[in-house]
Amino acid sequence: FVQRTEWSLQLMTQRALEAESNVEKLKQEIFILQGELESSKVENKNLKAGQTTDLGAVKHNIDFALQNLHKIITSANWSIRQLANGAESLHFVAEVLKSTGKISEVEAEKE
């Protein structure tokens, strides 16, 4: 009975030591995982900050592009007005030439 009890105690002691060893391994693994978790949190925060920065840069680029587009539109409108004014001037010159041609015809008929 004593031998069996000693054997049971040894077996329980061995199991307890194995359990303690497993607990230590698990504690180490938890410590490593917590470190990785903290690193991931920092990386995530940095990525979010980077996205914000990227979004800021994108907004800046869009604003810059819009300003340039506005300048181009203003310039195009001015060019269109100039072209329209030039067309009106050409039309006027054509009418003057046409009138001059008629005057010349009338004078030629008088002669």
C-alpha positions as CSV (number, residue, x, y, z in Angstrom):
1,F,0.0,0.0,0.0
2,V,2.9,2.3,0.9
3,Q,4.7,1.5,-2.4
4,R,1.5,2.2,-4.3
5,T,1.1,5.5,-2.5
6,E,4.7,6.4,-3.2
7,W,4.3,5.4,-6.8
8,S,1.1,7.5,-7.0
9,L,2.9,10.5,-5.4
10,Q,5.8,10.2,-7.8
11,L,3.4,10.0,-10.7
12,M,1.5,13.0,-9.4
13,T,4.8,14.9,-8.8
14,Q,5.9,14.1,-12.4
15,R,2.5,15.2,-13.7
16,A,2.7,18.4,-11.6
17,L,6.2,19.1,-12.9
18,E,5.1,18.6,-16.5
19,A,2.1,20.8,-15.9
20,E,4.4,23.5,-14.4
21,S,6.7,23.2,-17.4
22,N,3.7,23.6,-19.7
23,V,2.5,26.6,-17.7
24,E,6.0,28.2,-18.0
25,K,6.0,27.5,-21.8
26,L,2.5,28.9,-22.1
27,K,3.5,32.0,-20.1
28,Q,6.5,32.5,-22.4
29,E,4.2,32.1,-25.4
30,I,1.7,34.6,-23.9
31,F,4.6,37.0,-23.3
32,I,5.7,36.7,-26.9
33,L,2.2,37.0,-28.3
34,Q,1.6,40.1,-26.1
35,G,4.8,41.6,-27.6
36,E,3.6,40.8,-31.1
37,L,0.2,42.2,-30.3
38,E,1.8,45.5,-29.1
39,S,3.9,45.6,-32.2
40,S,0.8,45.0,-34.3
41,K,-1.0,47.8,-32.5
42,V,1.9,50.2,-33.1
43,E,2.1,49.1,-36.8
44,N,-1.7,49.5,-37.2
45,K,-1.5,53.0,-35.6
46,N,1.3,53.9,-37.9
47,L,-0.5,52.6,-41.0
48,K,-3.6,54.6,-40.0
49,A,-1.5,57.7,-39.6
50,G,0.1,56.9,-43.0
51,Q,-3.3,56.6,-44.6
52,T,-4.3,59.9,-43.0
53,T,-1.1,61.5,-44.4
54,D,-1.8,59.9,-47.8
55,L,-5.3,61.2,-47.7
56,G,-4.0,64.6,-46.9
57,A,-1.6,64.4,-49.8
58,V,-4.4,63.2,-52.1
59,K,-6.6,66.1,-51.0
60,H,-3.7,68.5,-51.6
61,N,-3.2,67.1,-55.1
62,I,-6.9,67.3,-55.8
63,D,-7.0,70.9,-54.7
64,F,-3.9,71.7,-56.8
65,A,-5.5,70.0,-59.8
66,L,-8.7,71.9,-59.3
67,Q,-6.9,75.2,-59.2
68,N,-5.1,74.4,-62.4
69,L,-8.3,73.2,-64.0
70,H,-10.0,76.5,-63.1
71,K,-7.1,78.4,-64.7
72,I,-7.4,76.3,-67.8
73,I,-11.1,76.8,-68.0
74,T,-10.7,80.6,-67.5
75,S,-8.1,80.7,-70.2
76,A,-10.2,78.6,-72.6
77,N,-13.2,80.9,-72.0
78,W,-11.0,83.9,-72.8
79,S,-9.7,82.1,-76.0
80,I,-13.3,81.3,-77.0
81,R,-14.3,84.9,-76.5
82,Q,-11.3,86.1,-78.5
83,L,-12.2,83.6,-81.3
84,A,-15.8,84.8,-81.3
85,N,-14.7,88.4,-81.5
86,G,-12.3,87.5,-84.3
87,A,-15.1,85.7,-86.2
88,E,-17.3,88.8,-85.7
89,S,-14.5,91.0,-87.1
90,L,-14.0,88.7,-90.0
91,H,-17.8,88.7,-90.7
92,F,-17.7,92.5,-90.6
93,V,-14.7,92.7,-93.0
94,A,-16.5,90.3,-95.3
95,E,-19.6,92.5,-95.3
96,V,-17.5,95.5,-96.0
97,L,-15.8,93.8,-98.8
98,K,-19.1,92.6,-100.2
99,S,-20.4,96.2,-100.0
100,T,-17.3,97.4,-101.7
101,G,-17.7,94.8,-104.4
102,K,-21.3,96.0,-104.9
103,I,-20.2,99.6,-105.0
104,S,-17.6,98.7,-107.6
105,E,-20.2,96.9,-109.7
106,V,-22.5,99.9,-109.5
107,E,-19.7,102.2,-110.6
108,A,-18.8,99.8,-113.4
109,E,-22.4,99.9,-114.6
110,K,-22.4,103.7,-114.5
111,E,-19.4,103.8,-116.8
